[in-house]
């Protein structure tokens, strides 16, 4: 499969993230978020270690595919850096903030899903970058 993918010059990719964190700051996270992380890991130490590793600063410049980052303006959690830096640091990143959007933007689907569909369509069918 790897050889055939390398031979296929038409292979394309598109990347998108919705309400994803760019960075977590354990000390600033509200107690309910810290509790969820603690329960989903092996305890408080593991949760703190996990939060320290959620930082996409070094990864963002290596994202070669067109990237659309979508955040809801009403999705504000202390200690969570939204996706704007990810879009800014990615070479082909685009940021879309939906001011009235909540977490995962379920309340604002018409305001971002068409843009996401256009992003994927353009990346997969447009001229190669």
MDAnalysis code that builds the backbone (N, CA, C; Angstrom):
import MDAnalysis as mda
import numpy as np

u = mda.Universe.empty(387, n_residues=129, atom_resindex=np.repeat(np.arange(129), 3), trajectory=True)
u.add_TopologyAttr("name", ["N", "CA", "C"] * 129)
u.add_TopologyAttr("resid", np.arange(1, 130))
u.add_TopologyAttr("resname", ["UNK", "UNK", "UNK", "UNK", "UNK", "UNK", "UNK", "UNK", "UNK", "UNK", "UNK", "UNK", "UNK", "UNK", "UNK", "UNK", "UNK", "UNK", "UNK", "UNK", "UNK", "UNK", "UNK", "UNK", "UNK", "UNK", "UNK", "UNK", "UNK", "UNK", "UNK", "UNK", "UNK", "UNK", "UNK", "UNK", "UNK", "UNK", "UNK", "UNK", "UNK", "UNK", "UNK", "UNK", "UNK", "UNK", "UNK", "UNK", "UNK", "UNK", "UNK", "UNK", "UNK", "UNK", "UNK", "UNK", "UNK", "UNK", "UNK", "UNK", "UNK", "UNK", "UNK", "UNK", "UNK", "UNK", "UNK", "UNK", "UNK", "UNK", "UNK", "UNK", "UNK", "UNK", "UNK", "UNK", "UNK", "UNK", "UNK", "UNK", "UNK", "UNK", "UNK", "UNK", "UNK", "UNK", "UNK", "UNK", "UNK", "UNK", "UNK", "UNK", "UNK", "UNK", "UNK", "UNK", "UNK", "UNK", "UNK", "UNK", "UNK", "UNK", "UNK", "UNK", "UNK", "UNK", "UNK", "UNK", "UNK", "UNK", "UNK", "UNK", "UNK", "UNK", "UNK", "UNK", "UNK", "UNK", "UNK", "UNK", "UNK", "UNK", "UNK", "UNK", "UNK", "UNK", "UNK", "UNK", "UNK"])
u.atoms.positions = np.array([
    [0.831, -1.198, 0.000],
    [0.000, 0.000, 0.000],
    [0.869, 1.252, 0.000],
    [1.925, 1.274, 0.826],
    [2.785, 2.447, 0.900],
    [3.390, 2.809, -0.444],
    [3.868, 1.796, -1.207],
    [4.466, 2.054, -2.515],
    [3.430, 2.619, -3.478],
    [2.219, 2.081, -3.436],
    [1.201, 2.592, -4.357],
    [0.787, 4.011, -3.979],
    [0.771, 4.331, -2.698],
    [0.438, 5.696, -2.297],
    [1.525, 6.671, -2.732],
    [2.776, 6.253, -2.608],
    [3.869, 7.133, -3.045],
    [3.823, 7.349, -4.556],
    [3.397, 6.344, -5.302],
    [3.338, 6.448, -6.755],
    [2.147, 7.273, -7.229],
    [1.122, 7.383, -6.401],
    [-0.087, 8.112, -6.776],
    [0.092, 9.587, -6.441],
    [0.462, 10.376, -7.419],
    [0.696, 11.807, -7.204],
    [-0.593, 12.568, -6.930],
    [-1.746, 11.934, -7.186],
    [-3.030, 12.603, -7.010],
    [-3.558, 12.487, -5.587],
    [-2.859, 11.785, -4.709],
    [-3.326, 11.626, -3.340],
    [-3.380, 12.984, -2.657],
    [-4.500, 13.281, -2.040],
    [-4.697, 14.568, -1.383],
    [-5.243, 14.351, 0.012],
    [-5.128, 15.348, 0.835],
    [-5.655, 15.263, 2.191],
    [-6.190, 16.621, 2.610],
    [-7.104, 16.587, 3.553],
    [-7.626, 17.798, 4.173],
    [-7.744, 17.510, 5.660],
    [-7.521, 18.521, 6.473],
    [-7.588, 18.364, 7.920],
    [-8.508, 19.444, 8.480],
    [-9.299, 19.070, 9.479],
    [-10.150, 20.048, 10.161],
    [-10.247, 19.656, 11.623],
    [-10.430, 20.657, 12.469],
    [-10.674, 20.417, 13.880],
    [-11.782, 21.358, 14.336],
    [-12.636, 20.846, 15.212],
    [-13.763, 21.626, 15.732],
    [-13.673, 21.620, 17.248],
    [-13.577, 22.796, 17.829],
    [-13.520, 22.956, 19.294],
    [-12.371, 22.186, 19.934],
    [-11.291, 22.054, 19.223],
    [-10.142, 21.346, 19.787],
    [-9.200, 22.295, 20.500],
    [-8.606, 21.858, 21.599],
    [-7.681, 22.746, 22.300],
    [-6.326, 22.807, 21.596],
    [-5.692, 23.955, 21.666],
    [-4.323, 24.126, 21.199],
    [-3.353, 23.828, 22.343],
    [-3.744, 24.249, 23.537],
    [-2.894, 24.058, 24.708],
    [-3.789, 23.993, 25.945],
    [-3.348, 23.201, 26.950],
    [-4.044, 23.138, 28.236],
    [-3.125, 23.640, 29.332],
    [-3.677, 24.391, 30.257],
    [-2.949, 24.868, 31.432],
    [-3.665, 24.308, 32.652],
    [-3.093, 23.252, 33.243],
    [-3.718, 22.529, 34.355],
    [-4.169, 23.473, 35.466],
    [-3.321, 24.417, 35.853],
    [-3.635, 25.305, 36.975],
    [-4.855, 26.166, 36.714],
    [-5.136, 26.456, 35.456],
    [-6.264, 27.320, 35.103],
    [-7.546, 26.555, 34.780],
    [-7.440, 25.242, 34.568],
    [-8.634, 24.467, 34.208],
    [-9.639, 24.453, 35.354],
    [-10.927, 24.579, 35.070],
    [-11.929, 24.524, 36.134],
    [-11.985, 23.116, 36.739],
    [-12.370, 23.021, 38.020],
    [-12.414, 21.715, 38.684],
    [-13.164, 20.621, 37.925],
    [-14.325, 20.897, 37.294],
    [-14.989, 19.801, 36.575],
    [-14.144, 19.224, 35.435],
    [-13.391, 20.076, 34.748],
    [-12.540, 19.595, 33.658],
    [-11.376, 18.788, 34.233],
    [-10.773, 19.289, 35.307],
    [-9.687, 18.532, 35.954],
    [-10.205, 17.183, 36.443],
    [-11.420, 17.153, 36.996],
    [-12.000, 15.889, 37.474],
    [-12.196, 14.898, 36.327],
    [-12.684, 15.371, 35.198],
    [-12.881, 14.485, 34.042],
    [-11.542, 13.914, 33.581],
    [-10.539, 14.772, 33.463],
    [-9.221, 14.295, 33.040],
    [-8.644, 13.294, 34.042],
    [-8.848, 13.548, 35.318],
    [-8.336, 12.645, 36.352],
    [-9.013, 11.285, 36.260],
    [-10.331, 11.278, 36.049],
    [-11.057, 10.002, 35.937],
    [-10.689, 9.239, 34.672],
    [-10.371, 9.942, 33.617],
    [-10.077, 9.275, 32.338],
    [-8.617, 8.868, 32.192],
    [-7.793, 9.256, 33.132],
    [-6.391, 8.834, 33.134],
    [-6.176, 7.984, 34.378],
    [-4.945, 7.780, 34.756],
    [-4.627, 6.932, 35.917],
    [-4.504, 7.738, 37.207],
    [-5.223, 8.845, 37.312],
    [-5.175, 9.655, 38.526],
    [-4.702, 11.069, 38.246],
    [-4.588, 11.843, 39.317],
    [-4.269, 13.273, 39.189],
    [-2.899, 13.515, 38.570],
    [-1.894, 12.728, 38.954],
    [-0.560, 12.930, 38.374],
    [-0.583, 12.669, 36.872],
    [-1.257, 11.606, 36.460],
    [-1.349, 11.290, 35.031],
    [-2.143, 12.367, 34.293],
    [-3.176, 12.892, 34.927],
    [-3.974, 13.943, 34.290],
    [-3.139, 15.211, 34.097],
    [-2.360, 15.573, 35.110],
    [-1.482, 16.744, 34.974],
    [-0.442, 16.520, 33.872],
    [0.108, 15.318, 33.813],
    [1.091, 15.003, 32.773],
    [0.442, 15.079, 31.386],
    [-0.778, 14.552, 31.284],
    [-1.497, 14.624, 30.016],
    [-1.689, 16.083, 29.597],
    [-2.147, 16.914, 30.519],
    [-2.396, 18.328, 30.208],
    [-1.108, 19.015, 29.747],
    [0.024, 18.673, 30.352],
    [1.304, 19.272, 29.933],
    [1.651, 18.909, 28.488],
    [1.194, 17.737, 28.039],
    [1.504, 17.293, 26.683],
    [0.548, 17.853, 25.624],
    [-0.547, 18.463, 26.045],
    [-1.475, 19.054, 25.075],
    [-0.973, 20.462, 24.765],
    [-0.109, 20.507, 23.774],
    [0.469, 21.758, 23.296],
    [0.902, 21.510, 21.855],
    [0.205, 22.115, 20.930],
    [0.436, 21.853, 19.510],
    [1.413, 22.832, 18.854],
    [2.145, 23.588, 19.675],
    [3.075, 24.583, 19.150],
    [4.070, 23.973, 18.167],
    [4.681, 22.850, 18.536],
    [5.691, 22.233, 17.674],
    [5.086, 21.455, 16.516],
    [3.890, 20.927, 16.703],
    [3.242, 20.138, 15.659],
    [2.671, 21.006, 14.539],
    [2.096, 22.134, 14.890],
    [1.373, 22.966, 13.919],
    [2.165, 23.270, 12.642],
    [3.422, 23.686, 12.729],
    [4.159, 24.002, 11.492],
    [4.396, 22.790, 10.594],
    [4.210, 21.589, 11.123],
    [4.437, 20.375, 10.330],
    [3.167, 19.859, 9.657],
    [2.041, 20.513, 9.861],
    [0.789, 20.094, 9.227],
    [0.797, 20.619, 7.791],
    [1.048, 19.723, 6.855],
    [1.214, 20.137, 5.454],
    [-0.115, 20.271, 4.711],
    [-1.122, 19.532, 5.127],
    [-2.414, 19.555, 4.441],
    [-3.165, 20.842, 4.775],
    [-4.088, 21.246, 3.896],
    [-4.946, 22.386, 4.229],
    [-5.697, 22.093, 5.532],
    [-5.663, 23.037, 6.440],
    [-6.240, 22.867, 7.772],
    [-7.288, 23.942, 8.027],
    [-8.471, 23.512, 8.440],
    [-9.512, 24.442, 8.874],
    [-9.756, 24.200, 10.354],
    [-9.616, 25.242, 11.155],
    [-9.852, 25.174, 12.585],
    [-11.107, 25.985, 12.878],
    [-12.097, 25.333, 13.509],
    [-13.372, 25.986, 13.793],
    [-13.585, 26.019, 15.303],
    [-13.842, 27.203, 15.832],
    [-14.126, 27.375, 17.259],
    [-15.419, 28.144, 17.437],
    [-16.100, 27.850, 18.528],
    [-17.281, 28.620, 18.909],
    [-16.885, 29.718, 19.877],
    [-17.342, 30.910, 19.623],
    [-17.012, 32.046, 20.483],
    [-17.545, 31.912, 21.900],
    [-18.600, 31.105, 22.089],
    [-19.173, 30.901, 23.423],
    [-18.576, 29.685, 24.129],
    [-17.620, 29.019, 23.480],
    [-16.948, 27.844, 24.050],
    [-15.670, 28.311, 24.734],
    [-15.843, 28.876, 25.908],
    [-14.711, 29.439, 26.635],
    [-14.525, 28.658, 27.933],
    [-13.369, 27.990, 28.047],
    [-13.032, 27.254, 29.258],
    [-11.701, 27.795, 29.759],
    [-11.642, 28.300, 30.983],
    [-10.365, 28.775, 31.508],
    [-9.315, 27.665, 31.427],
    [-8.109, 28.039, 31.018],
    [-7.025, 27.076, 30.931],
    [-6.934, 26.362, 29.599],
    [-7.892, 26.619, 28.706],
    [-7.876, 25.992, 27.387],
    [-7.632, 27.090, 26.350],
    [-6.533, 26.962, 25.618],
    [-6.261, 27.892, 24.520],
    [-6.974, 27.365, 23.293],
    [-7.795, 28.201, 22.662],
    [-8.569, 27.747, 21.508],
    [-7.665, 27.473, 20.309],
    [-8.253, 27.193, 19.178],
    [-7.501, 26.750, 18.012],
    [-6.875, 27.826, 17.152],
    [-7.070, 29.094, 17.469],
    [-6.522, 30.150, 16.613],
    [-5.014, 30.015, 16.410],
    [-4.206, 29.765, 17.455],
    [-2.766, 29.620, 17.209],
    [-2.427, 28.440, 16.300],
    [-3.209, 27.378, 16.378],
    [-2.980, 26.229, 15.500],
    [-3.134, 26.649, 14.040],
    [-4.210, 27.346, 13.735],
    [-4.437, 27.805, 12.357],
    [-3.360, 28.791, 11.927],
    [-2.950, 29.662, 12.818],
    [-1.945, 30.675, 12.491],
    [-0.575, 30.045, 12.229],
    [-0.218, 29.022, 12.997],
    [1.102, 28.409, 12.870],
    [1.190, 27.347, 11.772],
    [0.063, 26.785, 11.377],
    [0.062, 25.781, 10.304],
    [0.265, 26.492, 8.972],
    [1.131, 25.966, 8.111],
    [1.430, 26.654, 6.850],
    [0.207, 26.930, 5.974],
    [-0.784, 26.045, 6.035],
    [-1.980, 26.221, 5.193],
    [-3.239, 26.278, 6.064],
    [-3.075, 26.875, 7.233],
    [-4.172, 26.929, 8.193],
    [-5.113, 28.092, 7.967],
    [-6.373, 27.849, 8.265],
    [-7.419, 28.868, 8.212],
    [-8.222, 28.761, 9.504],
    [-8.556, 29.897, 10.066],
    [-9.308, 29.916, 11.327],
    [-10.696, 30.475, 11.091],
    [-11.694, 29.805, 11.646],
    [-13.080, 30.265, 11.585],
    [-13.634, 30.292, 12.999],
    [-13.958, 31.485, 13.471],
    [-14.592, 31.638, 14.777],
    [-16.054, 31.973, 14.532],
    [-16.926, 31.154, 15.095],
    [-18.368, 31.397, 15.003],
    [-18.761, 32.032, 16.342],
    [-18.950, 33.354, 16.384],
    [-19.116, 34.067, 17.653],
    [-20.185, 33.495, 18.579],
    [-21.300, 33.040, 18.037],
    [-22.386, 32.539, 18.886],
    [-22.321, 31.023, 19.079],
    [-21.291, 30.376, 18.559],
    [-21.178, 28.921, 18.644],
    [-20.773, 28.438, 20.023],
    [-21.399, 27.331, 20.450],
    [-21.043, 26.729, 21.735],
    [-20.003, 25.633, 21.504],
    [-19.753, 24.797, 22.525],
    [-18.795, 23.718, 22.384],
    [-19.285, 22.739, 21.313],
    [-18.415, 22.414, 20.389],
    [-18.698, 21.578, 19.215],
    [-19.682, 22.228, 18.247],
    [-20.074, 23.458, 18.509],
    [-20.877, 24.279, 17.611],
    [-22.174, 23.639, 17.152],
    [-22.749, 22.796, 18.005],
    [-24.016, 22.152, 17.667],
    [-25.147, 23.137, 17.472],
    [-25.050, 24.292, 18.116],
    [-26.097, 25.301, 17.998],
    [-25.924, 26.189, 16.772],
    [-24.852, 25.962, 15.995],
    [-24.567, 26.876, 14.881],
    [-24.146, 26.121, 13.619],
    [-24.630, 24.911, 13.453],
    [-24.192, 24.087, 12.305],
    [-24.313, 24.795, 10.956],
    [-25.403, 25.500, 10.671],
    [-25.501, 26.151, 9.349],
    [-24.419, 27.212, 9.113],
    [-23.801, 27.677, 10.190],
    [-22.818, 28.756, 10.063],
    [-21.394, 28.257, 9.852],
    [-21.162, 26.946, 9.931],
    [-19.803, 26.443, 9.719],
    [-19.725, 25.149, 8.910],
    [-20.763, 24.315, 8.932],
    [-20.680, 23.057, 8.181],
    [-20.513, 23.275, 6.673],
    [-21.215, 24.227, 6.047],
    [-20.971, 24.449, 4.615],
    [-19.524, 24.856, 4.327],
    [-18.963, 25.668, 5.207],
    [-17.561, 26.090, 5.029],
    [-16.627, 24.895, 5.158],
    [-16.919, 23.999, 6.094],
    [-16.120, 22.780, 6.254],
    [-16.222, 21.910, 4.998],
    [-17.431, 21.740, 4.488],
    [-17.615, 20.953, 3.268],
    [-16.860, 21.574, 2.098],
    [-16.904, 22.891, 1.970],
    [-16.166, 23.573, 0.901],
    [-14.661, 23.383, 1.074],
    [-14.184, 23.440, 2.319],
    [-12.760, 23.253, 2.619],
    [-12.294, 21.869, 2.168],
    [-13.048, 20.855, 2.539],
    [-12.677, 19.482, 2.171],
    [-12.759, 19.292, 0.661],
    [-13.819, 19.796, 0.046],
    [-13.970, 19.668, -1.400],
    [-12.823, 20.339, -2.148],
    [-12.488, 21.550, -1.757],
    [-11.401, 22.271, -2.428],
    [-10.067, 21.560, -2.244],
    [-9.811, 21.057, -1.048],
    [-8.548, 20.370, -0.796],
    [-8.427, 19.087, -1.596],
    [-9.530, 18.386, -1.771],
    [-9.484, 17.078, -2.426],
    [-9.656, 17.152, -3.941],
    [-10.220, 18.239, -4.458],
    [-10.488, 18.298, -5.892],
    [-9.796, 19.455, -6.598],
    [-9.292, 20.418, -5.851],
    [-8.665, 21.581, -6.469],
    [-7.263, 21.269, -6.980],
    [-6.604, 22.273, -7.530],
    [-5.250, 22.064, -8.027],
    [-4.302, 21.717, -6.877],
    [-3.315, 20.877, -7.128],
    [-2.366, 20.514, -6.071],
    [-1.610, 21.766, -5.574],
    [-1.274, 21.700, -4.313],
    [-0.539, 22.831, -3.719],
    [0.935, 22.733, -4.038],
])
